[in-house]
Amino acid sequence: MKAIQTIIGFGITFAITYFHWTGLIAAGLVAAFAFKDLKKSLAAGFLFGLIVWILFLAYTVYNGILEKYIAMGMVFYLSILIPLLIPTLTASVRGLVE
């Protein structure tokens, strides 16, 4: 039952992330409270961010703007860091709750 709730939670946060970046924070909170171990929470938050970034990369390929996206320089690098760090850092809340 807990696994189903976790999957539903990540699905909802993915839908939120599609419209606004605050879904990344919500995903980190889901990861923090879905797992009892800090390492698993951090890994889940990081994995969620990685999936979001890979899907965004696929979106840019689909629209034919990958080259322009990579050529943006600092924005490109920030767009890699933001989805990876925000859910991971938010999942670290698990360390405070323990």
C-alpha positions as CSV (number, residue, x, y, z in Angstrom):
1,M,0.0,0.0,0.0
2,K,2.9,2.4,0.8
3,A,4.4,1.8,-2.6
4,I,1.2,2.7,-4.3
5,Q,0.9,5.9,-2.3
6,T,4.5,6.8,-3.2
7,I,3.9,6.2,-6.9
8,I,0.7,8.3,-6.8
9,G,2.6,11.0,-4.9
10,F,5.4,11.1,-7.4
11,G,2.8,11.1,-10.2
12,I,1.0,14.1,-8.8
13,T,4.3,16.0,-8.2
14,F,5.4,15.2,-11.8
15,A,2.1,16.8,-13.0
16,I,2.8,19.8,-10.9
17,T,6.4,20.0,-12.2
18,Y,5.0,20.0,-15.8
19,F,3.4,23.4,-15.0
20,H,5.7,24.9,-12.4
21,W,9.1,24.2,-10.8
22,T,7.6,24.0,-7.3
23,G,6.7,20.4,-8.2
24,L,10.3,19.7,-7.6
25,I,10.0,20.8,-4.0
26,A,6.9,18.7,-3.6
27,A,8.7,15.7,-5.1
28,G,11.5,16.1,-2.5
29,L,8.9,16.2,0.3
30,V,7.3,13.0,-1.1
31,A,10.7,11.4,-1.2
32,A,11.5,12.5,2.3
33,F,8.3,11.1,3.9
34,A,7.9,8.0,1.7
35,F,11.2,6.4,2.8
36,K,12.4,5.8,6.3
37,D,16.1,6.0,5.4
38,L,17.8,9.3,4.6
39,K,20.0,7.7,1.8
40,K,16.9,6.3,0.1
41,S,15.1,9.6,0.4
42,L,18.0,11.5,-1.1
43,A,18.4,8.9,-3.9
44,A,14.6,9.1,-4.7
45,G,14.8,12.9,-4.8
46,F,17.8,12.8,-7.1
47,L,16.3,10.2,-9.3
48,F,13.1,12.2,-9.7
49,G,15.0,15.3,-10.7
50,L,17.1,13.2,-13.2
51,I,13.9,11.8,-14.8
52,V,12.4,15.3,-15.0
53,W,15.6,16.6,-16.7
54,I,15.8,13.7,-19.1
55,L,12.2,14.2,-20.1
56,F,12.8,17.9,-20.7
57,L,15.8,17.0,-22.8
58,A,13.6,14.6,-24.8
59,Y,11.1,17.4,-25.2
60,T,13.8,19.7,-26.7
61,V,14.9,17.0,-29.1
62,Y,11.3,16.4,-30.1
63,N,10.8,20.1,-30.9
64,G,14.2,20.4,-32.7
65,I,15.7,22.9,-30.3
66,L,18.4,20.9,-28.6
67,E,21.2,22.7,-30.3
68,K,19.8,26.1,-29.2
69,Y,19.2,24.8,-25.7
70,I,22.8,23.6,-25.3
71,A,24.1,26.9,-26.8
72,M,22.4,28.9,-24.0
73,G,25.5,28.3,-21.9
74,M,24.9,29.1,-18.2
75,V,21.2,28.6,-18.6
76,F,21.8,25.1,-19.9
77,Y,24.0,24.3,-16.9
78,L,21.5,25.8,-14.4
79,S,18.8,23.7,-16.0
80,I,20.8,20.6,-15.2
81,L,21.5,21.6,-11.6
82,I,18.1,22.9,-10.6
83,P,16.0,19.7,-11.2
84,L,18.8,17.6,-9.7
85,L,19.4,19.7,-6.6
86,I,16.0,21.0,-5.5
87,P,14.3,17.6,-4.9
88,T,17.5,16.1,-3.4
89,L,17.9,19.0,-1.0
90,T,14.2,19.0,-0.1
91,A,14.4,15.2,0.5
92,S,17.1,15.9,3.1
93,V,14.2,17.0,5.4
94,R,14.1,13.4,6.3
95,G,17.3,13.9,8.3
96,L,15.6,16.5,10.4
97,V,12.5,14.4,11.0
98,E,14.4,11.3,12.2
